[in-house]
Amino acid sequence: MLSHCLLPLLSKTKPLFSTPFNFNHLLDSCSSLSQLKQVHALILTNGSHKSLLVSTKLIKKAVSLSGTVDYARKVFDVMPHRDVFLWNTLIRSYSHLGPSKEAISTYRNMHRSGLSPDAYTFTSVVTSCTVLSALREGKQVHCNLIKNGFDSDVYIQSSLVTMYAQNGEPSSSEQAFSDIVVRNVVTWTAMVAANVQNGYLIKGLNTFIEMITSGTKPNVITLLMHLMDMEKKQ
């Protein structure tokens, strides 16, 4: 039921929300999940829940206000139409907030729906595989991203370097790193961390030196990994 404070406002402004676009401002003004649910009720009454723009905004706002994906998932499940961006919004939310296994499950459902994942999808799913130490699923995702032509994406490849390192497969990390044509600080940091994490301290140091030689400036995380490497050698 709409609260006493919001009901008069919605009654007066209902004519303003004859188009889905106008709901963006109202959704932005919500500061609690209870307020969002009230606006959601108006969206359903208005019929604007069929709009991908409105529903995507609603799902993102639900995640930010509740800190979980529960209510956002309920909104998603009743959506009559879903595009790649909407699927990515849910997958990314599971990847960031958990449970990570739901990110992988949602990714599979996206496949079954007939939509092709993009770079944002793969980055979130690989990250979830890393969190879960799900090597088998990670390898399956790796094969799929190659089939879809994303094997040259620097951020996806960096995620793969970390994923394989987390699962104790440094040789696979090194292969993923070698496949990257243009490397940035994220890529180099992932490889330094992969070596240090798996006990290859000399390789970690050499990778750090290669990074400096390439002209890439290390960030705080890279320097921390380097210091850890040096400390273990003492």
C-alpha positions in Angstrom: 0.0 0.0 0.0 1.3 3.5 -0.8 2.3 5.5 2.2 0.3 8.6 3.2 3.2 10.9 2.4 3.8 9.6 -1.2 0.2 8.8 -2.2 -0.9 12.5 -2.6 2.3 13.2 -4.6 1.7 10.3 -7.0 -2.0 11.2 -7.4 -1.2 14.7 -8.4 1.7 13.8 -10.7 0.3 10.8 -12.3 -0.5 12.7 -15.6 3.1 13.6 -15.9 4.1 9.9 -16.1 2.3 9.1 -19.3 5.6 8.2 -20.9 8.2 5.8 -19.5 11.0 8.3 -19.7 9.4 10.5 -17.0 9.7 7.8 -14.4 13.5 8.2 -14.3 13.2 11.4 -12.2 10.9 9.8 -9.8 13.1 6.7 -9.4 16.1 8.9 -8.8 14.3 10.6 -6.0 13.7 7.3 -4.0 15.9 7.1 -0.9 14.6 3.8 0.5 13.4 0.5 -0.8 9.9 1.1 0.6 9.7 4.3 -1.5 10.9 2.4 -4.5 8.3 -0.3 -4.1 5.6 2.4 -4.0 6.9 3.9 -7.3 7.1 0.4 -8.7 3.4 -0.1 -7.9 2.7 3.1 -9.9 4.8 1.8 -12.8 2.8 -1.4 -12.9 -0.4 0.5 -12.8 0.8 2.8 -15.6 2.0 -0.1 -17.7 5.5 1.3 -18.0 7.0 -1.9 -16.6 7.1 -3.1 -20.2 9.7 -0.5 -20.9 13.3 -1.8 -20.8 14.5 1.7 -19.9 12.2 2.0 -16.9 12.7 -1.6 -15.7 16.5 -1.4 -16.0 16.5 1.8 -14.0 14.2 0.1 -11.4 16.5 -2.9 -11.1 19.6 -0.8 -10.7 17.9 1.4 -8.1 16.7 -1.7 -6.2 20.2 -3.1 -5.9 21.7 0.2 -4.8 19.0 0.8 -2.1 18.8 -2.7 -0.7 22.4 -3.9 -1.0 21.1 -7.3 -2.3 19.7 -8.6 -5.6 16.5 -10.1 -4.1 14.0 -7.4 -5.1 15.8 -6.7 -8.3 15.5 -10.3 -9.3 11.8 -10.3 -8.7 11.4 -7.3 -11.0 13.6 -9.0 -13.6 11.7 -12.3 -13.5 8.4 -10.7 -14.6 10.0 -8.6 -17.4 8.3 -9.5 -20.7 11.3 -8.5 -22.7 15.0 -8.4 -21.7 18.0 -7.1 -23.6 21.7 -7.7 -23.1 22.1 -4.6 -20.9 19.3 -5.8 -18.6 20.9 -9.2 -18.3 24.3 -7.6 -17.6 22.8 -5.4 -14.9 21.6 -8.5 -13.0 24.8 -10.5 -13.6 27.0 -7.7 -12.6 24.9 -7.2 -9.4 25.3 -10.8 -8.4 29.1 -10.6 -9.2 29.5 -7.6 -6.9 27.0 -8.5 -4.1 26.6 -12.2 -4.3 25.8 -14.9 -4.3 28.4 -15.4 -7.1 27.0 -18.7 -8.2 23.8 -16.8 -9.3 25.9 -14.7 -11.6 27.0 -17.9 -13.4 23.5 -19.3 -13.3 22.1 -16.1 -14.8 24.8 -16.1 -17.5 23.7 -19.6 -18.5 20.1 -18.5 -18.6 21.0 -15.6 -20.8 22.6 -18.1 -23.2 19.4 -20.2 -23.2 17.4 -17.0 -24.0 19.2 -16.7 -27.3 21.1 -13.6 -26.5 24.9 -13.4 -27.0 27.1 -12.1 -24.0 29.3 -9.1 -24.5 32.5 -7.9 -22.9 30.7 -6.7 -19.7 29.0 -10.1 -19.3 32.2 -12.0 -19.5 34.2 -9.8 -17.2 31.5 -10.2 -14.4 31.2 -14.0 -14.9 34.9 -14.6 -14.9 35.2 -12.5 -11.7 32.5 -14.7 -10.1 34.3 -17.9 -11.2 37.4 -16.4 -9.4 35.5 -15.8 -6.2 34.1 -19.3 -6.2 37.4 -20.9 -7.4 35.2 -22.5 -10.0 37.9 -23.6 -12.5 35.6 -25.9 -14.6 33.1 -23.1 -15.1 35.8 -20.6 -15.7 37.3 -22.8 -18.5 33.9 -23.1 -20.1 33.4 -19.3 -20.0 36.9 -18.9 -21.5 36.0 -21.2 -24.4 32.8 -19.3 -24.9 34.4 -15.9 -24.9 36.9 -17.1 -27.5 34.0 -18.3 -29.7 32.4 -14.9 -29.3 35.6 -13.0 -30.3 36.4 -11.4 -26.9 39.8 -13.2 -26.4 41.6 -9.9 -27.2 39.8 -7.8 -24.7 42.4 -6.6 -22.2 40.1 -6.5 -19.2 38.6 -9.9 -19.8 42.1 -11.4 -20.3 43.3 -9.7 -17.1 40.3 -11.3 -15.3 41.3 -14.7 -16.8 44.9 -14.2 -15.5 43.5 -13.7 -12.0 41.0 -16.5 -12.3 43.6 -19.1 -13.3 46.0 -17.9 -10.6 43.3 -18.2 -7.9 42.7 -21.8 -9.0 46.4 -22.7 -8.9 47.0 -22.8 -12.6 49.9 -20.4 -13.2 50.7 -21.8 -16.6 47.2 -20.9 -17.8 47.6 -17.5 -16.2 50.8 -17.0 -18.2 49.1 -18.1 -21.4 46.2 -15.7 -20.9 48.8 -13.0 -20.2 50.7 -13.9 -23.4 47.6 -13.6 -25.5 47.2 -9.9 -24.6 48.5 -7.8 -27.4 48.3 -4.4 -25.7 48.9 -4.5 -22.0 48.0 -1.9 -19.4 48.6 -1.5 -15.6 45.7 -3.8 -14.8 47.1 -6.6 -17.0 50.6 -6.3 -15.6 49.4 -6.1 -12.0 47.3 -9.3 -12.6 50.3 -11.2 -13.8 52.6 -9.9 -11.0 49.9 -11.0 -8.5 49.5 -14.4 -10.2 53.2 -15.2 -9.9 53.4 -14.0 -6.3 50.3 -15.8 -5.3 51.5 -19.1 -6.7 55.0 -18.8 -5.1 56.9 -17.9 -8.3 58.7 -15.0 -6.7 61.5 -14.7 -9.3 58.9 -14.6 -12.1 57.0 -12.0 -10.1 60.0 -9.8 -9.8 60.9 -10.3 -13.5 57.3 -9.4 -14.5 57.5 -6.3 -12.4 60.8 -5.3 -14.1 59.3 -6.0 -17.5 56.4 -3.7 -16.6 58.7 -0.9 -15.7 60.8 -1.4 -18.8 57.7 -1.3 -21.0 57.0 2.2 -19.8 53.9 1.2 -17.7 53.8 3.0 -14.4 52.8 0.7 -11.5 49.9 1.5 -9.3 49.6 1.0 -5.5 48.5 -2.6 -5.9 51.4 -3.5 -8.2 53.9 -2.0 -5.7 52.3 -3.9 -2.9 52.6 -7.2 -4.7 56.3 -6.3 -5.5 56.9 -5.6 -1.8 55.3 -8.9 -0.8 57.5 -10.6 -3.3 60.7 -8.9 -1.9 59.6 -9.7 1.7 59.2 -13.4 1.0 62.7 -13.5 -0.5 64.3 -12.2 2.7 
